[in-house]
Amino acid sequence: MAGWEAWLLAVPVAVVYAVAFALTFAEAATFAGLVVPGETGLLLAGVVAGLGHADPFAVAACGMVGAVAGDSVGFQVGRRLGPRLTTGRLGRAIGPARWARAEGFVHRYGVHAVFLGRWVGFARALVPALAGATGLDYRRFLLGNALGGVLWAGTVTLVGYLAGDSWRRVERIFGEAVVLVLLALVTVLAVVAAARWVARHPERVRAWAVRQAERPGVRRVLARHERGVEWLAGRFRPHTVLGLELTVGAVLVVAGGWLFGSLLQDVVVGEESVRGDGPVLHWLSAHRDAEATRVLLAVYRATGVWGALVLAGAGALLTRSGLRGTARAAGAWAVAAGAGLAVAALVERAPPPVGEAVVAASAPGGFPALGVACMTAVAAVTAHAAGVRAGTWGRAVAWWTAAVLWAGLAGAAVAYLGAGWATDVFGGWVLGGLAAALVLTLGDTWSALEARGLRSGKGPLVGPPAPP
């Protein structure tokens, strides 16, 4: 039995019912839903019912009563406070942005917002109070509140019940690998969610960078080194041949080289990062499953050294980058492979023990993971080419997200199968990124020089192009 399952089954059933009622009640009555959504407690109570520790109908009834009663209390709070609801101390604590979203929701859906708001997180907590503050007739409010509360509580309880009832089936399907499957899903969802946010809010990303520059400590440093900052700003101007492309590339190369050097030192000396390799391998070995192993074996074969070379050609076709794109991807592959082989031959790190490895390492030496390095390098170059041609910020972020997930999957397969230590995988990621940054920096700088006719010495290297 999983640890979390045993913990849930140890909770007294009365506490399960109390949580189902209390969180759904407090969501709108005290605006607690802005911190802990009521559906969280109701969903967990449904899971406990699905595991056979509580009555699902009793859980649903507690959720329904709590939802309807809590919204009614929230309505009365709004009616009593009136216009002071958003301007008083409580309203200021909630924040004008949240009130604006809730008011927009009410204006958009009118009286139906009471029913529809039950299915939207922030609206569940704020719409009842807004309905009371705007003078909505309570009978009309109660109708939408009751319908929404009953349907919502029943649905959430059912979802939790089905999840709890199917957990043992999921365990039978994935066996010991169920924890790894959940971790993988959470990781992928987190990466995709972060990428979607970045893709949809480029202005917030820029605003964040501006806010960091305006911090008192940063401003003092900038003021103290004004001339140096001006010079650096010149290197980041996108209209200069030796400006933005060269500067960003150089920063990435230096940072990647420093990080790879730190990992290499740890591997040679046997300190810090490598100390966790053994425990990580033991844990992965203990959670292996036949089905998951078959899947990751296929991934391992597809994302190795030669799989990366295939990706280089396929990426050039997908991004329509032609011969130049193919040459860049192949160049990144060659740099990663050559550097990886050279370092592996010098370090000669012992691979994981045969008893805990599903497959043997496919390259001499252990550090870095050669296939991971090659795949990361090619994926980064392909994402760069696709991003340049994407035309929109969102599409470029999507290409880079796919590259990160693909390189991450390649490394996960190596670590899971015991083909390399965790430090070897991390070193492969870093070396691949370093190889891609080096090739892209040289390629972009050469293309810029070629486009401006500067290979023969015409025009300035820094600054705007010379007037005709």
N, C-alpha and C positions, 0 to 999 in steps of 0.2 A: 504493500500500500504506500502511495506517495506521501511524503511528509505533510504537504499542505492538506491532503485529503484527511489524514489522521487528525490534523489540528481542527479542521472544520467539524468532523464527527464528534470531537470532544466537547464542542460548545453546547451547553444546555439548550434544549429546544425552546424553552421560554425566552431565552436571549435572542434566538433566531427570529421569533415572532416580534419581539420588542424592537429589534433593529429594523426589520421590514417596515414597521409602523413609524418609528421615530424619525428615520432619515427622510422618508417621503413626506411626513408632516412638517418637519423643520425646513424643508427645501424652500417653500414659499413663505411660510409663517414667520421665519426668522432670517430669510435670505441665505440660509446655510448652503443652498444648492450652488451658490457661486464658489464655494470652497470644496464641498464634497457632494457631488450629484446624488440625488436620492436613488436613482436607478442602480448605483453601485451596490448599496446595501440590499436592495430588493433582488438584484441579480445574484448576489452571493447566497441570499436566503433560498432562491430558487435552485441553485446548485446543490445546497444542502438537502433540499427536498428531493432532488433527483438522485442523490446518493442514498435515499431511504431513511434519512434521519429526521424529517419533518413532513407534515402534511402539506402538499402543494396548494390545496384549496384554502387552507388556513393562512398560508403565506400570502396568497393573492388577495384574500379578504383584508388582511392587515395592511397591505400596500394600497388597496383601494380606499379604505377608510382614512388612512393617513394622508393620501393625496388629496381627496376631496375636502377633508377638514383643514388641512394645511393651507390650501388655496383660499378657502373661505376666511381664514384668519388673516391671510395676506391681503385679501380684498378689504376687510374691515380696517386694517392698518392704513391702507391707501386712502380709504374714505375719511378716516379721522384726520390724517395729516394734510390731505388735499395738496395744494401747490407746494407745501413745505416738504413733500415727499422727496423731491430731487435736490432741494436747496438746503435742507437741514443737515445736521451733523451726520446722520445715517446716510443720507443721499450723497453727501460729499465723500464719505468713506467708500461707498460703492463705486463712485467715479462717473463723470459725465459721459465717457465713451460707452459704458455699459447701458446707461439710461438712454442714450441716443439710439443704440441698436434696438433696444426694447421698444422705444417709441416709434421707430421706423417700422418695426414689425407690426405694431398695433395699427398704425396708419395704413399699412398695406393691406391687412386682412380684416380690419374692422372688428365686428363682434365675433367673427370666426377665429380671431387670434386667441381667444380663451381656450378653444378646443385644439387648434393647431399648435399653440405654444406648448402644450403638454409634451410634445414630441421633440422640442428644441431645448437644449440645455439651459442657456441663459434666459430664455423666455419663460421656462417653468418657474424660475425664481422671481422674476420681475413683473411679468404681465399681470398676475392677479392684483398686485398693489396698484399698478397703473390703471387697471380697470376700475378699481375703487376710487382712485383720485380723480378720474375723469367723469365720475357720476354715472357709470353704467348701471342700469337697473339690475338689482341683485338676482331677480328671478331668471333673467336672461343669462346672467353670469353663471348661476348655479346649474342651468341646463348644460351649457358647454363644459363647465367644470366637471360635472358628474359623468357625462359621456366620455370626455377625455381621460378622466382619472380612472374609470373602470376599464376602458380599453387599454390604456397605457400600462396600468399595473398588471393586468392579466397577461399582456404580451411579454413584458419584461420577465415576469415570473415563469412563463412558459419557456422562454429562451434559456433562462438559467436552469430550469428543470431538465430540458433536453440536453444541455451541456453536461450536467451532472450525470444523467443517465447514460450518456454516450462516452463518458471519460474512460471507463474500463474497456470499451470497444477500441478507443483510440490507443490505449495502452497495449492491447493485444496486437494492433496493427503495427505500431512502431516499436513495441518492446522497450528495451532499455534506452533506445534512442529518442524516446518521446520528449525528454528534457531538451535534448539538442535540437529537435525539430521546433520546439517552442522558442528557444533562443534564436534560432535562425529566422523564424517568422518575425519575432520582435525586432531583430536587427534590420531586416529588409524593410519592414514597415516604418521604422524610425528613419532610415536613410531616405526612403521615398517621401515621407512626410516632410522632412527637412528640405529636400530638394524642391518639393511643390511650393513650400513657403518661400524659398529663395526665388523660385521662378516667378511667383506672383507678386513679390514685393521687392523689385530691384531698387526702388526709391528708398525703402527702409534699410536696405543693405548699405547704400551710400550714406544715408543719414546716420547710421551707426558708426561708420568710419569717421564722419565729421564730428560726432559727439566724442569719440575717443581722442581726436586731435584737439578738442576744446577743453579737455580735462586740465585742471590747474597744473598738475605735475608735468603733463606733456607740453603745455604751453610754455612753462618755464624752460624746459629743455630746448624747445624750438626757438625761443627768444635768445637763449644763451648761444646757440649755434646758428644764428640767422644766415650767415653766408654759406655755411655748409648745407643748410636746408634748401636754400635757393638753388644751389648747384644740383642737389638731389632731385628737386622738383623739375629741373630742366631735363634730367634723365628720364622722367616719367611722362614727358609730353608726348602724346601719341603721334604727332606730326614730325617727329625727328627720327632719322634713320637709326641713330645710336641712342635713342631715348627709351621709350616704354618697353619695347620688345626685349632689348638687350638687358635693361635693368631688371625687369621681372625675371627673365631667364637666369641672369647671373645670381639673383637672390635665391632662386629655387635650387640652382646647382650647388651653391655654397651651403645652404641649409641641408640639402640632401646629403652632400658629402660629409658634413659634420655629423649628422645622425648616423650614417652608415659607418663612419669611423668609430663612433662611440659603441655601436653594436659589435663591430669587429674586435675592439679592445676587450669588451666583456667576454666574447667567445674565446679569445686567446688566453685571457687571464683566468676565466672561469668565475666571474663575479657578476653581481647584480642581476641583469636581465636573464641570464642563463639559469639562475637558480630556480626559476619557476618552470623550466622545461620538463623536468621529471614529473612533478605533480600534475601538470596539464596533460601530459601523455597518459599517465595512469588513469586520470579521470575520464579522458576520452575513450581509452581502451575499455573501461568498465561500463561505458554507456553505448557501446557499439551494438548494432542490430543488423541482421542479415540483409533485410530489404534496403536499409539506409546505406549499407556498405556497397551493395550492388550499384545503387544510384551514384554514389560518390566515386566508385571505381570508374564508371563511364565518364564522369566529369573530369577525373584525374587524367584519363587518357586523352580527353579532348582539349585540355588546357595545359598540356605539357609544352616542351620546347618546340616540337614540330607543329603542334596545334596553334601556337602563337604565330608561326610563319604562315599557316593557312589563313589565320585571322588577318594578317597583314594584307594579303591579296584580296580577301573578301571585303575588308574595310575600305580599301582603295576603290573597289567597284561600287560599294554602297554610297560612299561620300563623293564619288565622281571626281576624285582628286588627281586622277591620271597617273602618269609616270612619276611625277614629282612626289605625289602622295605615297605611291608604292615605295619609292626610294627612301623616303623619310621613315616609314614604318619598318622597312627592312634594315635601315641603318640603326634604328633604336633596338631592334631585335639583336643585331650583330654586336652592338655595344654592350647590351645586357648579358648576352651569352658569353662574349669574350671576357668581360670583366668578372662575371660569375665563375667561369672556369678557372681563371687565374687566381682569384681569391680562394676558391675551394681547394686548389692544388697547394697553395701556400699554407692554409690553415689545417687541412686534412682532419676535419672534425669527424669523430666517430658517429655513425648514424644511430638511430634508436635501436634498442635491442630487438632481435628477431622475434622473440616471444610476444612483443607488444606491437609489432608492425604487420599490417595486412599485405603490403607490398614493400619491396626493397627500393631504396633510393635509386633513381634512374641515371644519376650523374655521379662522378667521383667526388668525394668530399661531401660534407653536409651543409656547410654555410657558404653562401646563401642558397635558398631553394631556387635552383636554376630555372625550372619551368615557371614558377611564380614570377620571377624577375622578368623573363621574356614576355609572358602574357601581360604583365602590368605595363611594360614599356609600350607594347603594340597597342593595347587598349587605350592608353593615354594619348598616343599619337593619333589614333583613329578618332577619338572623341574631339581632339583639337581640330582636326580637319573638318569633321562634321559640324562642330560648333561655329567655325568660321563661315561655313556655307549655310548655316541654319537661317540666318536673317533675323531671328528674334531671340531675345534673352531666354524665354521659356524653352525653346527647342534646344538651345545650347546646353542649358542646365540638364535637360532630359538625356542628352547624349553623354554628358559627363557622369550622370547618375548611373546609367547603364554600364559605363566603363568601370566605375567603382565597384558595383555589385558583381560584375564578371570577374574582376581581379580578386575581389574578396572571396568569391566562390572557389577560385583556383587555389588560393591559400588555405581555405577551410578544408578542401579535399585532401591536401597534403598532410595537414595536421591530424585530421580525423583518421586517416589510413596509416599513420605512423611512418610515412615516407620521409619525414623530416621533423625536426624539433620546432616548437613554436617560435623560437628565436630565428631559426632558419627561414621560416615563412615571413616573419616581419622583415628580416634582412632582404628577402626577395622583393617584397613590396617597395622597400626604400630604394634598392638598387634599380628596379624597374622605373620608378619615378625619376630617379636621377638620370638614367639613360635617356628617357623621353625628354626631360627638361634640357639636357645638353644638346640633343639632336634638333629639337624644335627651336632653341635659341640660335644655334648656328644657322639653321635653315631659314628662319624668319629674318635674321639680320642680313643674310646673303641675298634673299629675295628683295628686301628693301633697298639694298645697295644696287642691285641689278636694275630695279624699277626706276631709279633716279639717275642711272647712268654714272654712278660714282666709282665703279670699279676702275675706270680710267683716270680718276682724280678730278672729275667735274663736279662742281657744286659743294656746298658745305656738308660736313658730317653731322653737325648738330645745329638745330634751328630750322626755320622754314626753308623750302626750296628756293634756290636763287631765281630772281625774276628773269624772264626771257629777255 
